[in-house]
């Protein structure tokens, strides 16, 4: 890690990482971890679980759209909303007396993650010096992995008491939100507000938006039914929960591999990471009965998924660095809209074709997103797809912002929320 981080910046980055860990790993993505126990106690059907997951993805998108619109103006307000919605939503899940109340709470709680990502991209860009912003963004985004590990640890200690696990997750989200608000009070202004994205901006992003949709749809089966598939294959609780921890360990490993991945163009990194996720999905689907294989597949999935989200941010930064927070929101909306469709489709397919076939379909869709990133018409640096400040001004009618190099580094360096 670079030595130019001050103590205050370390605390800032740590609290930002913790907010991502809470809103993503402990609240939004932990739904699939606790799903078998919730189904047992509340009678939640597999198809209904798929619709809950789809609804949670849709509300995540609502949060990300709000972030798209206001992150440049009120990032700290988004932090407060993210922590509050995720925390209170998790507490409501813990107290839910039936399937309807649990499902509604799960859907609402997922909004927090959608609010958190664009807010943190903006706050990091204001608080951290340009030469180390890429590293800072990668550190904060890697919080998903530790959050998944923490969720798995809670499950190992507390299951079958899933209610207490959700309660602890909710409290943690509220606490880290307060800490982040305190340490981010003196964040810099970050310069003038960039012009709003216009038609040229969206045209430059259309390819990566489509890839994010496919990736979200294909990967949804693991987040929703990953542990359920292991339980169905006869895995004991300690094995199925440990597999979830392996997801988190893989996600946390992104920070370790950042030195290697930072040398790749975003489209190349996307192809590598999405391809890794596709292999992991099909492996988990066809060999859930093998503990070692399932653990490895989950670790690869966790790494690939987390690194792929960083590739999305790197891609929008390469296209238009001045609007990276807006690009983050738009691409994450696309990814999670894909997850909403994938979760609903997986729920229907599991009931008729079984887990193996459902996971294979998910793997094929994910593989398509990897292949299409590197074939056909280019969309990225050097391809004529970059949005310049003048383009944005012409398409939006706004005064262009002064263009800047992403995070003070070459445009190929990826960053993450």
C-alpha positions in Angstrom: 0.0 0.0 0.0 1.3 3.5 -0.7 2.7 5.5 2.1 0.9 8.7 1.1 -2.2 7.7 3.0 -2.5 9.7 6.3 -4.0 8.2 9.5 -7.2 10.1 8.8 -7.4 8.6 5.3 -6.7 5.1 6.7 -9.7 5.5 9.1 -11.8 6.9 6.2 -10.9 4.0 3.9 -11.5 1.5 6.7 -15.0 2.9 7.5 -15.8 3.1 3.7 -14.7 -0.6 3.4 -16.9 -1.4 6.4 -19.9 0.3 4.9 -19.6 -1.8 1.7 -19.1 -4.9 3.9 -22.3 -4.1 5.7 -24.6 -3.1 2.9 -23.3 -5.7 0.4 -21.8 -8.7 2.3 -23.9 -8.6 5.5 -27.2 -7.4 4.2 -27.8 -7.6 0.4 -25.8 -10.7 -0.6 -26.3 -12.6 2.7 -29.9 -13.4 1.6 -28.9 -16.6 -0.1 -26.7 -17.6 2.9 -29.6 -17.7 5.4 -32.3 -18.7 2.8 -32.4 -22.4 3.7 -33.0 -21.6 7.4 -35.6 -18.9 6.6 -37.4 -21.3 4.3 -37.5 -23.9 7.1 -38.9 -21.5 9.7 -41.2 -19.3 7.6 -42.2 -21.7 4.8 -40.8 -19.5 2.0 -41.1 -21.4 -1.3 -38.2 -21.5 -3.8 -40.1 -19.5 -6.4 -41.1 -16.9 -3.8 -37.5 -16.7 -2.7 -36.5 -15.9 -6.3 -39.1 -13.1 -6.5 -37.8 -11.7 -3.2 -34.3 -11.7 -4.6 -35.5 -10.1 -7.8 -37.4 -7.4 -5.8 -34.3 -6.7 -3.8 -32.3 -6.3 -7.0 -34.9 -3.9 -8.3 -34.8 -1.7 -5.1 -31.0 -1.8 -5.3 -31.4 -0.2 -8.7 -33.7 2.5 -7.3 -30.9 3.3 -4.8 -28.3 3.4 -7.5 -30.4 5.6 -9.8 -30.8 8.1 -6.9 -27.0 7.9 -6.5 -26.6 8.5 -10.2 -28.6 11.7 -9.8 -27.3 13.2 -6.6 -23.9 11.6 -5.6 -21.9 14.6 -6.9 -24.0 17.0 -4.7 -24.7 15.1 -1.5 -22.5 12.0 -1.1 -22.6 12.2 2.7 -26.4 12.3 2.6 -26.3 9.1 0.5 -24.0 7.5 3.1 -26.5 8.3 5.9 -29.4 6.9 3.8 -27.4 3.8 2.8 -26.5 2.9 6.4 -30.0 3.7 7.7 -31.9 1.7 5.1 -29.7 -1.3 5.3 -29.5 -1.3 9.0 -33.2 -0.8 9.7 -34.1 -3.2 7.0 -31.9 -6.0 8.4 -33.4 -5.4 11.9 -36.9 -5.7 10.3 -35.8 -9.0 8.7 -34.7 -10.2 12.1 -38.1 -9.4 13.6 -40.3 -10.5 10.7 -43.2 -12.8 11.8 -43.9 -14.2 8.4 -42.9 -14.5 4.7 -44.5 -11.2 3.6 -42.9 -9.0 6.2 -39.6 -10.8 5.8 -39.7 -10.4 2.0 -40.6 -6.7 2.2 -37.8 -6.0 4.7 -35.3 -7.9 2.5 -36.3 -5.9 -0.6 -36.1 -2.5 1.2 -32.7 -3.4 2.9 -31.1 -4.0 -0.4 -31.6 -0.4 -1.4 -28.7 0.6 1.0 -26.1 -1.1 -1.2 -27.3 0.8 -4.3 -26.9 4.1 -2.4 -23.5 3.3 -0.9 -21.4 2.7 -4.1 -21.8 6.0 -5.9 -21.5 7.9 -2.6 -18.2 6.2 -1.8 -16.8 6.7 -5.3 -17.5 10.4 -4.9 -16.2 10.7 -1.4 -13.0 8.8 -2.2 -12.4 11.1 -5.2 -12.7 14.1 -2.9 -10.7 12.8 0.1 -7.8 10.9 -1.4 -4.9 12.5 -3.5 -5.0 11.7 -7.2 -1.9 9.4 -7.4 -3.4 6.9 -4.9 -7.1 7.2 -5.7 -7.1 4.0 -7.8 -5.7 2.0 -4.8 -8.1 3.7 -2.4 -11.1 2.8 -4.6 -9.9 -0.8 -4.8 -9.6 -1.0 -1.0 -13.1 0.3 -0.4 -14.7 -1.9 -3.0 -13.0 -5.0 -1.6 -15.3 -4.6 1.5 -17.8 -7.0 -0.1 -15.4 -9.9 0.5 -14.9 -9.3 4.3 -18.6 -8.7 4.6 -19.4 -12.1 3.2 -16.8 -13.7 5.5 -18.4 -11.9 8.5 -21.8 -13.1 7.4 -20.5 -16.7 7.1 -18.9 -16.4 10.6 -22.2 -15.2 12.0 -23.9 -18.2 10.4 -21.4 -20.7 11.8 -21.8 -19.3 15.3 -25.5 -18.6 15.3 -27.4 -20.9 12.9 -30.1 -22.0 13.0 -30.8 -18.7 14.8 -30.8 -16.5 11.6 -32.8 -13.8 13.3 -29.9 -12.9 15.7 -27.5 -12.9 12.7 -29.6 -10.4 10.8 -29.9 -8.2 14.0 -26.2 -8.0 14.4 -25.8 -7.2 10.7 -28.3 -4.3 11.1 -26.6 -2.9 14.1 -23.2 -3.0 12.4 -24.5 -1.2 9.3 -25.8 1.7 11.5 -22.6 2.0 13.5 -20.2 2.1 10.5 -22.5 4.6 8.8 -22.1 7.0 11.8 -18.3 6.5 11.8 -18.0 7.2 8.1 -20.1 10.4 8.4 -17.8 11.6 11.2 -14.5 10.9 9.4 -15.7 12.3 6.1 -16.7 15.7 7.4 -13.7 17.4 6.0 -13.7 15.8 2.6 -12.5 18.1 -0.2 -14.9 19.6 -2.7 -13.5 17.7 -5.6 -13.7 20.6 -8.0 -16.7 21.8 -10.0 -19.6 19.6 -10.7 -19.4 17.9 -14.1 -22.0 18.2 -16.7 -24.9 15.8 -16.6 -24.5 12.7 -18.8 -26.1 13.1 -22.2 -26.8 11.0 -25.3 -23.1 10.8 -26.3 -22.3 9.4 -22.9 -25.0 6.8 -23.0 -24.0 5.8 -26.5 -20.4 5.3 -25.4 -21.6 3.1 -22.5 -24.2 1.0 -24.3 -21.9 -2.0 -24.9 -20.7 -2.2 -21.3 -24.2 -1.7 -20.0 -25.3 -4.8 -22.1 -22.4 -6.8 -20.8 -23.3 -5.9 -17.2 -26.9 -7.0 -17.7 -25.7 -10.4 -19.0 -23.2 -10.8 -16.2 -25.8 -10.0 -13.5 -28.3 -12.4 -15.0 -25.9 -15.3 -15.1 -24.3 -14.8 -11.7 -27.6 -14.4 -9.8 -28.1 -18.1 -9.4 -25.1 -18.4 -7.1 -26.1 -15.5 -4.9 -29.7 -16.8 -4.6 -29.3 -20.5 -4.6 -25.6 -21.2 -4.0 -26.0 -22.5 -0.5 -29.3 -24.1 -1.2 -27.7 -26.2 -4.0 -25.1 -27.4 -1.5 -27.7 -28.3 1.1 -29.8 -30.1 -1.5 -26.6 -32.1 -2.4 -26.4 -33.3 1.2 -23.7 -30.9 2.5 -23.8 -30.3 6.3 -24.3 -26.9 7.7 -20.6 -26.3 8.4 -19.7 -27.1 4.8 -22.4 -25.0 3.1 -21.7 -22.0 5.4 -17.9 -22.4 4.9 -18.5 -22.3 1.1 -20.1 -18.9 1.6 -17.1 -17.8 3.6 -15.0 -19.0 0.7 -17.0 -16.6 -1.5 -15.9 -13.8 0.9 -12.3 -14.9 1.0 -12.2 -14.8 -2.8 -13.7 -11.3 -2.8 -11.2 -10.1 -0.3 -8.4 -11.5 -2.4 -9.1 -8.8 -5.0 -6.9 -6.5 -2.9 -4.1 -8.9 -3.1 -4.3 -9.3 -6.9 -4.8 -5.6 -7.5 -1.1 -5.1 -8.5 -1.7 -7.5 -11.4 -5.1 -6.4 -12.4 -4.2 -2.7 -12.4 -2.1 -3.4 -15.5 -5.0 -4.6 -17.6 -7.4 -2.6 -19.7 -10.9 -2.7 -18.3 -12.3 -4.7 -21.2 -9.6 -7.3 -20.7 -10.1 -7.5 -17.0 -13.8 -7.9 -17.6 -13.3 -10.8 -19.9 -10.9 -12.5 -17.4 -13.1 -12.0 -14.4 -16.5 -12.8 -16.1 -14.9 -15.9 -17.6 -13.7 -17.0 -14.1 -17.2 -16.5 -12.8 -18.7 -18.6 -15.6 -16.3 -21.5 -14.8 -17.1 -21.2 -11.1 -20.9 -21.3 -11.7 -20.9 -24.4 -13.9 -18.5 -26.1 -11.5 -20.6 -25.4 -8.5 -23.7 -26.6 -10.4 -22.3 -30.0 -11.5 -20.2 -30.9 -8.5 -21.9 -29.6 -5.3 -21.3 -32.9 -3.6 -17.5 -32.5 -3.6 -16.5 -30.3 -0.7 -13.1 -29.3 -2.0 -14.4 -28.5 -5.5 -17.3 -26.5 -4.2 -15.0 -24.5 -1.9 -12.6 -23.7 -4.7 -15.5 -22.8 -7.0 -17.0 -20.4 -4.4 -13.6 -18.7 -3.9 -13.1 -18.2 -7.6 -16.6 -16.9 -7.9 -16.0 -14.4 -5.1 -12.8 -13.1 -6.6 -14.2 -12.9 -10.2 -17.5 -11.2 -9.1 -15.8 -8.6 -7.0 -13.0 -7.9 -9.5 -15.6 -7.6 -12.2 -17.4 -4.8 -10.4 -14.1 -3.0 -10.2 -13.7 -3.6 -14.0 -17.0 -1.9 -14.6 -15.8 1.2 -12.7 -12.5 1.1 -14.5 -14.4 1.0 -17.8 -16.6 4.0 -17.1 -13.6 5.9 -15.9 -11.7 5.1 -19.1 -14.7 6.4 -21.1 -15.4 9.5 -19.0 -13.4 10.1 -15.8 -15.2 13.2 -14.8 -18.5 11.3 -14.4 -17.2 8.1 -12.8 -19.7 8.2 -10.0 -22.6 8.5 -12.5 -21.1 5.8 -14.6 -20.7 3.6 -11.5 -24.4 4.0 -10.7 -25.5 3.3 -14.3 -23.4 0.2 -14.7 -24.3 -1.2 -11.3 -28.0 -0.6 -12.1 -27.5 -2.6 -15.3 -25.7 -5.4 -13.4 -28.4 -5.7 -10.7 -31.3 -5.4 -13.2 -29.7 -8.4 -14.8 -29.6 -10.1 -11.3 -33.3 -9.3 -10.8 -34.2 -11.1 -14.1 -31.7 -13.9 -13.3 -33.0 -14.5 -9.8 -36.6 -14.7 -11.0 -35.8 -17.0 -13.9 -33.6 -19.2 -11.7 -36.4 -19.5 -9.2 -38.7 -20.8 -11.9 -36.1 -23.1 -13.4 -34.9 -24.7 -10.2 -38.4 -26.0 -9.5 -38.7 -27.6 -12.9 -35.2 -28.5 -14.1 -33.2 -28.7 -10.8 -30.1 -27.0 -9.6 -27.6 -28.5 -12.0 -29.4 -27.4 -15.2 -30.1 -23.9 -13.7 -26.5 -23.4 -12.8 -25.4 -24.4 -16.3 -27.7 -21.9 -17.9 -26.4 -19.2 -15.6 -22.8 -20.2 -16.6 -23.6 -19.9 -20.3 -25.1 -16.4 -19.9 -22.1 -15.3 -17.8 -19.7 -16.7 -20.4 -21.5 -14.8 -23.1 -20.7 -11.5 -21.3 -17.1 -12.4 -21.2 -16.8 -13.4 -24.8 -18.7 -10.4 -26.1 -16.3 -8.1 -24.3 -13.4 -9.0 -26.5 -15.1 -9.7 -29.9 -16.8 -7.5 -32.4 -16.7 -3.7 -32.3 -14.4 -2.2 -29.7 -15.9 0.1 -27.0 -13.2 1.6 -24.9 -10.0 3.7 -25.0 -8.6 4.1 -28.5 -11.8 2.9 -30.1 -13.4 6.3 -30.6 -16.0 5.5 -27.9 -14.5 7.9 -25.2 -16.8 10.7 -24.2 -15.0 14.0 -24.2 -16.1 17.1 -22.2 -17.2 18.8 -25.4 -19.3 15.8 -26.4 -21.1 15.8 -23.1 -21.7 19.6 -23.3 -23.2 19.3 -26.8 -25.5 16.4 -25.9 -26.6 17.8 -22.5 -26.6 21.5 -23.1 -24.3 22.0 -20.0 -21.0 23.6 -19.6 -18.3 20.9 -19.9 -16.2 20.0 -16.9 -12.5 20.2 -17.2 -11.3 16.7 -18.2 -8.9 15.0 -15.9 -6.9 11.7 -15.9 -8.7 9.1 -13.8 -7.2 9.2 -10.3 -4.1 10.9 -11.6 -2.9 7.8 -13.3 -3.0 6.3 -16.8 -6.6 5.6 -18.0 -6.0 1.8 -18.0 -5.7 1.7 -14.2 -8.9 0.2 -12.8 -10.7 1.5 -9.7 -13.6 0.2 -7.7 -16.3 1.6 -5.4 
